[in-house]
Amino acid sequence: MQAPTSTYRLQFRNGMTFTNACSIIPYLKRIGVSHLYASPLFMATEGSTHGYDIVDPNQIDPAIGGAGGFERLVAALKAAEMQLILDIVPNHMAASLENPWWRSLLELGPDSPYATYFDVDWTRPITLPVLDDPFSQALASGSIGLSGQSATGKSGLTHGTLLYPLRQESAARLMALVSSGRASLDELAADHAFMEALHQEQHWHFIPWKEARHRLSYRRFFEVAGLVGLRVEDQDVFNETHRLIIELVHAGQVQGLRVDHVDGLSDPADYLAKLRKAVDPSPYIIVEKILAQNETMPPGWPVSGTTGYEVIASFAELFVEREGLELLDKAYRAVAPTRADFDLGRREAKRAMVERNFAGERARLTDLAMAVVPQLQRGAVDEAIAGILVAFPVYRTYGATGPLEGPDRVLFESVLADAARNAEQPEAVWMIGRAILDPDDNPNALELRRRLQQLSGPVMAKAMEDTLFYRYNRLLGLNEVGGDPATVGSEPDDFHRTMCERAILQLGLSATSTHDTKRGEDARARLYALTEHAAEWLAGFNRWQQLNRAFIVNTPDGPWPEPNTQWMLYQALVGIWPQDIEDIDGVLSDRFKDYAQKAIREAKTYTDWGEPNERYETAVLDFAGGLLGKENQAFRNDFDRAIRRIIAAGQLNSLAQTLLKLTIPGVPDIYQGSEGPELSLVDPDNRRPVDFRRLEAMLSLKAADGGDVWQRKQTLIATGLKLRHARPELYDRGDYLPLNVRGQRHRHIVAFARHDKRQFSITIVPRLISRHIDAITLRTKPGYWGDTRIELPARLSTPRRDILADSAVDGGPAIEIETAFRTQPFALLISAD
């Protein structure tokens, strides 16, 4: 297997086609990228903005250039000596009439050749949550009609512009009625009793979209009813859904695969074994797997690692100042006392997900559990299932057949203990839990375990990432996928321990931004810096509440937006605030208001996606717009002055985390455009088109000390990627060695070496020094570092080269930080050739 030395994630669609991708390959080559890392390229629904809603896994999407465009992309990559990693989606497809397999299900039901492809409950009709009202009301309003074509024999019920196919027997009877002259289509459509009966006899039933959470008859991706679960555990389904993928790998056109949402699969280990066997041992394979704190990859998976969210979490802890976070925590508890208890908030959010958003999935688990423990009352079983789901501290366990073993058994036993402590009938928890731990080949118990494992991940993700991350706003920079918002910060020794563990499996990606992160890496780096300037920030927050009180709407329920949302919006504004206050414009204001609306709907406190509270949303959006309005110059000027040092601190954090990403164990992954400023908010803001012409022009300029920070970041990335390309063995297989830092500022330095028998590199970055840096050069005053030094083992004491300054460095047993930082506020040294 040829592992990447780096990856560059490119989001196809939204203007990015194969032709456009080919045009930027020379630029990617210039910055040292080895592998283009593409979002899904297969045929997706019309107008898809992301490609995860696939309708044909065996066709390259014509919307982005089709097979011909793909061939040209592959040829361009080959000419540049680059390779391709493809994002694949085995967990689900679009539940869309554009999907011929799904359409076949609707028409033929269990007799469809694709009936076993999808995770459907065939004990009842397929439910289609497309109506605003119950069927009878929709029929009366005229939103449901009837259509038929005698020439083709295709007929169906219409809703909007879509035609839903009738089962063959119904279609034949309908056409017979029409062709015999006994009734016209219009007459039949107007006969509500006929239409009700026709609807009832189909393999599918329309239902109101609001009832999907209770009545959906198929496994969905998270809460998205438009994405139906696939059964890739079935070998025939695996073969057909992976036919083109396997062909592309065997043809040498794709050299790596990224497996989307691996935790949604019935048996991830079995799937990955089948995938590895199908594509042979050579391709690079990574999985999208969210690792909780202290969680490790399941042993034995034949992959190189994850997509790298755990790296974001490790950086967050490193650049947060503990004392400042404590100040923020104390203030936040006064501002939002009902939201400041993170553990309580997590339990409440998970409970709401289980009881409301995933009510149908929970009911199906309860049905299975009742078959396993029929002696229990349904209420007790239902509550026990809910309690077990709420108690999970990670996404899932990975039991297949037989007893749950090893770390999974230990974990699940702790889950049962937690659930039992909070249950009115703890024995019900233990009875169900014992059946899951040791199913003894009981098919109902095995099915219960399988479906519980597939549901615990979505419950965790939706409760944490899409609910609690918008309710618990102590420090938004910590509210990130794979992160721990309750962290208290850490020391360099903690970071080193994490990296030493990561070095065991060091070919996964090292990510700082993705298409799914809650904000861009540089916005996050700024927010970390709030902890270094907590007192000033809190004073500012109090001033801004007074300056902007005219934008507050007083209601019987209290002020709108409430203080917790105000706190959140001011922090979010820090992340996107422009370098020059004159750059505030309508585009920035619209982005901020779009974020505000998404944030309050995800929080599900006063409004949500299903039932928007228009009065509350108007109040919040008016407040958000008011903050950036031209007439609010007093606030804008005050806010700009207050965060100048925070912006500088964020820039230093950005450069430091970039250098770390380039040299820690793992493969550095650059999200599109993030080699420049990445101050995005949550999607869709982070999926905006990238100005590659600007990036190319910036690369041609020399990044001077004190020059544009984003130019310095881009140059740093290009230098680091080229070093990794020149010394792949060092970073693919080299050991990770924490270095001893001594002296008065030792806790403000992170230093480590990567080394093998022939070569080494030394990475040195500062942390938590923003009170002492120049806001332009980001360097400290002469003498600041005093006696702070790095003590080196003998094998690293040989002559070195400062690769960022392009200068020779004498060998010796120590590195003085004052000397190492003479040209940049960080250093990357390599063994001299």
Residue, then its C-alpha position, 0 to 999 in steps of 0.5 A: m500500500q502506498a500511503p498518502t503523504s498528504t490529502y486535499r479534500l475537494q467538495f464536488r458540486n456547487g460549481m466544482t466539476f471534473t473540469n474545474a478540478c483538473s484546472i487546480i491540479p497544478y496548484l495542488k501539486r505546487i503545495g505538495v499534495s500527494h492525494l486528491y480526496a474527493s467527496p462522493l462522485f456517484m449519481a446523486t439526486e438532481g441538484s444534490t449539493h453534497g453527493y451523499d444522496i446516491v441514486d446509482p452507485n454504479q454511475i459517475d454523476p453526469a452533473i459533475g462531468g460523468a465518466g468522461g470527465f472522471e477519466r480526464l481527472v484521473a489522467a490529469l492526476k496521473a500526469a502530476e504524479m498524484q493519486l485519488i481517494l474516493d469517498i464511498v457511502p455504503n450505509h445508505m442511498a437516496a429514498s427517491l423516485e430518481n433511485p430505480w431500486w427504490r422505485s422498484l420497491l414502491e411498485l413491486g414491494p417484497d417481490s422487487p429484486y431489490a427488496t433485500y437491498f434496503d433495511v425495510d420493515w416488510t411487516r407493513p407498507i413502506t411509509l413515505p413522509v411527504l405530506d403536510d397533512p394526513f392523507s384525507q386532508a391532503l386529498a381534500s385539498g387537491s394536493i394528491g392526484l391520479s395519473g395514468q398512461s395507457a401506452t406505457g401502463k405507468s400510472g400512479l398517485t401524484h403529489g406535487t410534481l412527482l408520480y408515485p408508482l402503483r402496484q401492478e395489480s392496481a395499475a392494471r385495474l385502473m387502466a381497465l376502468v379508464s380504457s373501458g370508459r367506465a370512468s375517467l382519471d379525473e372522475l376517479a381522482a375526485d372520488h375520495a373513497f376510491m382514492e383512499a382505497l387505492h392508496q391503502e392497497q399499495h406497497w407504500h403509504f403516504i404519511p405526514w412528514k412530521e410523523a416520520r419519527h414515529r411511523l417510518s418503516y425503514r432505517r434512515f440515516f440519522e433523522v434524514a427520511g430521504l436517506v434509506g439504510l442499505r443492507v451491505e451485510d448481504q453479499d449480493v447487496f455488497n457486490e452490486t453497490h460496490r461494483l463500480i468502486i471495485e472496478l475503479v480500484h482494480a483499474g488503478q484509477v482510485q488508490g484510496l477509499r474513505v468509508d462514510h459513517v461506518d458506525g451505521l453498518s450492521d457489522p463494520a468489521d465484517y464489512l471492512a473485511k469484505l471491502r479489503k478482500a474485494v479491492d485487494p490489500s493495496p488501497y489505502i482505506i480510512v473510515e469516518k469514525i468519531l472516537a470519544q475521549n480515551e476511545t480507540m479504534p476497534p482492533g482488527w479493522p483492516v484500515s489505516g485509521t480514521t478521518g481524524y476528528e480526534v486530532i481536533a480534540s487534542f489541539a483544542e485541549l492544548f490551546v485552551e488556558r485552564e485558568g481562563l476557562e474557569l473564569l468563563d465557566k463561572a460567568y457562563r453559569a451565571v448567564a445560563p444557569t439552566r444550561a451550564d451543567f454539561d453532563l445534565g445537558r447531555r443526558e437531557a439531550k439524549r433522552a429527548m432524542v430517544e423519546r421524541n426524534f427516534a421514537g419509531e426506532r426505539a419502539r422497534l427495539t422495544d418490540l424485539a426486546m419484548a420477544v426476548v423478555p416476554q415476562l416484562q411489561r412493555g412500559a418497563v422494557d421501553e424505559a429500559i431501552a431508552g435508559i440504555l441508549v441514554a447511558f452510552p458514552v460512545y457511539r456504539t459497541y461492535g458485537a456480531t455473533g456470540p457473547l459480547e467480549g473484551p472492551d465492548r463487554v466492559l463498556f456495555e456492562s458500565v452502560l447497564a450499570d448507569a442505566a440501572r441506577n437511573a431506572e425505576q425498574p433496574e431489573a428490567v435493564w439487567m434482564i435485557g442487558r444480559a440477553i444482549l451480552d450473551p444472546d446464546d444464538n437467540p435470533n431476537a436477542l442478536e437482532l436486538r443487539r444489532r439494531l441497538q448498536q446501529l441506533s446508539g450512534p445516531v442518538m449520540a450524534k444528534a444529541m451532542e453534535d446537533t443539539l447540545f453543541y448549540r445549547y451548551n455555549r461555554l466556549l464554542g471552540l470546544n463544541e466540535v465533532g469528536g471533541d469534548p465541550a466539557t474539557v478543562g484544558s491540558e498540558p503538553d505532557d497530556f498531548h504527548r501521551t495522546m500522540c504516542e498512542r496515535a503513533i501506533l496507528q499513524l496513517g489515519l488522517s490528521a484533520t483540522s477542518t472538514h465539510d462537517t466541522k462546526r466551524g473552520e479551523d482558524a475560527r476555532a483557533r481564535l475562540y481558544a484564545l478567549t481563555e487567554h483573555a477571559a477577563e477582557w472578554l467578560a467585560g466586553f460581554n457586559r458592555w455589549q449587552q448594554l450597547n445592544r439592548a435596543f435589539i432585545v425583545n422583551t416577552p412574558d417568557g423573558p428577553w429574546p434572544e435570551p442571555n445564553t443565545q446572546w453569549m453564543l452569538y458574540q462568540a460566533l461573531v469572534g470567529i468570523w470577524p474580518q481582519d479589517i472592520e471595513d470588510i463587514d458587508g451584507v454578505l457577512s451579515d447574511r452568513f451570520k444570520d443564517y448561522a444564527q437561525k440554524a443554531i437556534r433550531e438545532a438547540k431545539t429550545y424555543t424553536d426547531w426545524g419541525e416547528p419553527n417559532e417565527r416570533y422567536e426566530t425573528a427576534v434572534l435574526d433581527f438581533a444578529g443583523g443589528l450587531l453588524g448593521k452600519e447604524n451600530q457603529a459604536f458596538r462594531n468599533d468597541f467589539d473590534r478593539a476588544i478582540r484585536r489581541i484575540i485575533a492575533a492570538g488566534q493567528l498564532n494558534s492557527l499557525a501552531q496547530t498547522l505545524l503540529k498537523l503537518t508533523i504529528p503521526g498521521v496524514p495531514d488533510i487539507y480541507q479545500g481552501s483551508e490553506g488560506p483563512e478558514l473562518s467558516l461557520v457550520d455547513p452550508d457556510n463551510r461548503r462555499p466555493v473556493d477562490f483558487r485563483r486567489l490562492e494560486a496568486m498568494l502562493s507566488l508571493k513570499a511570506a515575509d515575517g510580519g506579512d499576511v498571516w494566511q500567506r504564512k500559513q499557506t507557505l508553511i503548509a507547502t513547506g511541510l507537505k514537500l518535506r513529507h513528500a521528500r521523507p515519507e519513511l520518516y513520517d509514515r513509520g518514524d517514531y514519535l519522541p516527546l522532548n524535554v523542555r526546561g526553563q522558566r517558560h517550559r509549559h508554553i512550549v510543545a516540542f517533539a521529534r519524529h525519527d528513524k535510524r537515518q533521519f529526524s525532524i524536530t517540531i517546536v510550537p508555542r502555546l498560551i503566550s498571546r499577552h506577550i506577542d506582537a500583534i503583527t509579527l506574532r513574535t515575543k520581545p527579545g529575552y522573553w524566553g529566557d533560559t527556556r530550552i529543549e534538552l536533546p538525546a544524543r541521537l538528535s544532537t547532530p547538525r540540523r537545518d531550519i527548514l522554515a528559515d532555510s538555514a543551517v543550525d549547529g548541533g548540540p545537546a540543547i536548543e535555546i527557544e530564543t534562538a529557535f524562534r529568531t525568524q518565526p514564532f515556531a520552528l521545524l528543524i530537520s537532520a542535515d543531509 
